[in-house]
Amino acid sequence: MRLPSLTALRAFEAAARTGSFSAAARELNVTHAAVAQQVRALEAELGLPLAFREGRGLALTGEGARLAQTLTEAFRSVRGTIAEIAADDPDRPLRITLTPSFAAKWLVPRLGGFWREHPDIALTLDPDLRQRDLNREGFDLGIRYGEGRWPGVEAELLTRSDDVIVGAPALLGDRQSLTVDEMQEMPWIIEAGWTEELSWLRGLGLDPERLDITEMPTEELASLAAREGLGLAVELAPLAEPDVQEGRLRIVHRPPPEGSYGYWIVTRPGPRKPALRTFIRWLKSVV
C-alpha cells in the first residue's frame, strides 16, 4: 500500500497529540482549515474515520488512536536521530539525565574509574527529578527508576533496587536490626509527597498514621536528616550503600526482594555512537 502524504500524516499527528486543529495549526504554522483539510484527506484515502469533534476538542476513533501513537513515536525517533546527526561531534560530551540522588550517591563516586580507563570521553550530567524526554531534548542516555516500561525508548536493567530501612548509629545505639514493633515507636524521616513510601511501610505491617514522621521537601534533605540521627528512613539499597560502608547508616530492615523495580539504562531507539556503547559497557561492569 502506498503511504499517504507526509503533510497529511504530520497534520493528523499534531492534531491528535494536541487535541485540536487550532493547536496543531499553531504548532505547524499553518491555518486551522489547512490542518482540518489534511486530516479529512487522510481519512478519505484510508477509508476510515480517524477523529471527530467532542465538545471543544478532538477525540480519536480506535483506528485513529493506533495511528496517532505510531506516528508520534516515529516522528520522535526521527527528530532524535536528526538531532544526533546534527550534533555528531566526536568531542561533544555524552548528555546523561538521571536523578540527583543516583548521581551523587552511585554514579559520581565511580566516575574516576571511568575516566582513568577512558579519558577521551567527556560526560555532561543533568540531575533532575523530572523524567526528561530523551528524543525531544537530545539526551544520549537516561538512568531511570521503575519497571522499565517507557514508550519510545529502549530500556535495559542496570541494577535491581530494593527498598531498605536505615538509621544512624546516633539513633540506633548498639542495635543492628529492629522489629516492626520497635520501628513503629521510633521517629521517621519521610520525603514529602512520596505516597509509595507510605504504602510500602504499610505492607511491612507498620501503621503510617501512628508513626512520628517528620517530612522533608527533598530526598537529599531526608537522607541528610537520617544521617544526622533524626529518624529512620526508607532508602533504595544501592543509594544507601556508600553511607552504610562508611558507617554513617545501618540497614535495620531488609525485606525479601520483590518485583522488577530497579535502575534502568534508557536510550533512544537506533544505532548508538561508539562513546555511548563504551559508557554503557562500563556502567554494567561496575554494578
N, C-alpha and C positions, 0 to 999 in steps of 0.2 A: 504493500500500500504506500502511495506517495504521501510524504509528510506534508501537513498543512504549512502555510507560510509562517516564517519565524515571527513576523509582525503580529499575526493573529494570536500565536501562542504566547508571546510576551504580553499582549494586552489582556488575554484571559488570566494568565498567571498573576499579573499585578492586581487585577480586579478581584480575583479570588482571595489573594493574600490580604489586601487592604479592606475588603468588604464593601467596596462601592466603585462605580465607574468614575465618579468625581475624583476620589483619592488616587485611583490608578492614573487618571489623566494628568493630575498634578505631578505624579512621580515620573511619568513618561514624557512630560512636557508636550502634551497634545490636548485636543479638546475632549470633553465628555462624550460628544457624539461620535468622535473617531474611535474611542475605546468600545463603545456600545456596538458600533458597526462591525468592528473586527471580531468581537465576541459572537455576534449573530452570524457572521460569515463563517466562523469556525463551526458553530452548531450546524449550519446548513451543510457544510462539507462533510461533517461526521455523521449527519443524520440523527443527531441525538441532542436533547436539551441538556445544557450544562449548568445554567444559572437562571435564577428567577428573582424578581423583586420580593422582599419581605420587609414590610414597614419602610423605613428609610434606607435600609441596607440591601445587601445582596446575599442570597442563600444559594447553596450548591445542591445539585442533584447528586445521587450516588456516583454516577459516572464522572460528574464534574469534580467531585472531591478527590477521586482517584487520580484524575488527570492533573489537578492542581498540585497535589502532593508530589507527584513525579516531576512536574515542571519546576517547582520551587527547588527541589533537591538538585536537579540537573543544572539550572541556572546558577545556583550557589556554587556548585562544583566548578562550573566554567569560570565564574568570577574569581574563585580562589586560585585556579590554575593560571589565569591571566595575571593576577597579582603576583604570583610566584615567579612567573616568567619575566614579568616587567622588573622585578626586583632581584633577579637571579645574579647577584653579585657574589662571587666566591668569598669576598671579605665581609659580606653582610652577616651580622650576628644572627644566630637562631633565636627566634622570638618564642618565648615559653610563657604560657599562662598557667597559674597554679594558685592555691590558697596561701595566704600569709603564713599559716601555721606549718604547712608542709614545706614551704620554702625555708623557714627559719629553723625548724627542728629536724628535718630529714635531708633536704637537698643541699643546702648551703654548707653544712658541716662535711659533706662528702665531695664537694666540688674541687677541692685542692687536688684530690687524687685524679679527677678527670683531666684537669689542666696539666698535671705532670705527664700524663700519657698523651694528651692532645693539645699542646699549647697553641696550635694554629686555629682552633675552633673557638670563636667568640660566642657568648650567650648573652641574651637580654631577658632577664626575669621580670615578669609583670604580675606580682602578687595581688590578688583581688578575690574577694568573697563571691563576686558575681560569676556566673557561668558565661564566659566570653564566647563569641561566635568565631570559631577558627576561620571559616570560609570568608565571612564578610570583613573581618578585621586583620586577616593576613598572618595569623599566628602559625608557626611551624608545628607546634606541639602543645598539648594541654595535659595536665595531670589532674584528673577529676576523681572525686569520691562518689561512689554509688554502686550500681549493679552493672554498669557497662552498657546500658541501653539508651543511646542518644542518637536521634536521627541525623543523617547527613554526614556522619564521621565514622572512622574506624577506631575501635577500642580494643585494647589488649591489656589483660590484667598484669599489673606490676607487682602488687603485693596485697594479700588479704589484710583487712584491718578490722580487728575485733575490739570492741569497747572493753575497757578495764576501769576499775575504781582505784584511784590513787589518793595518797595522803602524805603529808610531810612528816619527818621524824618529830618535829616540834609538836605536832598534833597527836601522833600515834604513841610516842614514848617507845617502849620496847616491843610493842605489838607488831607482828609481821603480817597478820591477817585479821579479818573481822567477820563476825557472823552477821546475818541480816538484822537480827535484833540489836546488835551493837551499832551497826551503821544507822539504824533508824533513830538512835538517840544522839547522833553526832551532828555538828554543823556541816553545811554543804555550800559549795560554790557552784552556781549554775549560770551558763550563758543565757542572757535574756532572749526569749523568743524561740528557744530550742525545744519545741514540744516533743520531738522524737526522743530526746534525752529523758524527759519525764516518763514517757511511755515505756522506755527501756527499763528504768528503775522500777516501775510498777510491775513489770514482768519478772523482776527478781524477787518480788514479794515485799518490796518497800511501799509505803504509803506516802506519795509526794505531798499530799495535803497536810500531813503531820510533820514533815521534815522542817528543820530550822535552815531555811535557804536564804542565802544572800545572792542576789542576781548581779551579774557583771555585764556591761554592754557589749563586750567583745570576747572572743575565745582567748585572745592573748592576755587580757586582764584577768580572766578566770584562771588561766594557768598560773599567772604570777601570784594571785591570791592563794592558790593551792600550795605553791612552793613556799609561801610565807607561813603556812600552817593555819590559815584562816578557816579551812574546811576541807572535807572530802570533795573530789571532783571526778567526773567521768572524762576519760581521755581515750583517744584511739591509740592502741598499743604501740604502733611504730613511732608515733609522735611523742609518747611518754618515755621511750627507750633512753634518750640521752639523759634526762633527769633521773631516771632510775639508776643508770650506770654510774652517775656522778654522786649518788646518794641524796639528791635533793627531794626525791619522792620514792615511795614504796607502793608497789601494787598489792593492795589488800584484798582484792576480789577479782578473779578472772573466770567468767562463765565459759562453758564449752563453746567453741566456735560454731556459728550458725550462718546459714545463708551464703550469699556470694558478694557481700559488700566488701569493698576494698578501694585501693587507688589504682586508677587505670591510665595507661598511656593512650592519649587520644590524638589522632592525626586526621588531616583531610584525606579523602579518597584519592587514589592515583599514585604515581611514582614519587619516591622520596629522594631528595638530594643526598649525596654521599655524607655530608656532615651530619645530617639528621639521622641517617642509618647508623652512623658511628655513635652518636649520643644515645640512641635507643639501646644499642647493644651494651653500652656502658651502664645505663640505668639497670638493665636486667642483671648485669654481673655483680652489682653491689647490694642487691636486695638480701 
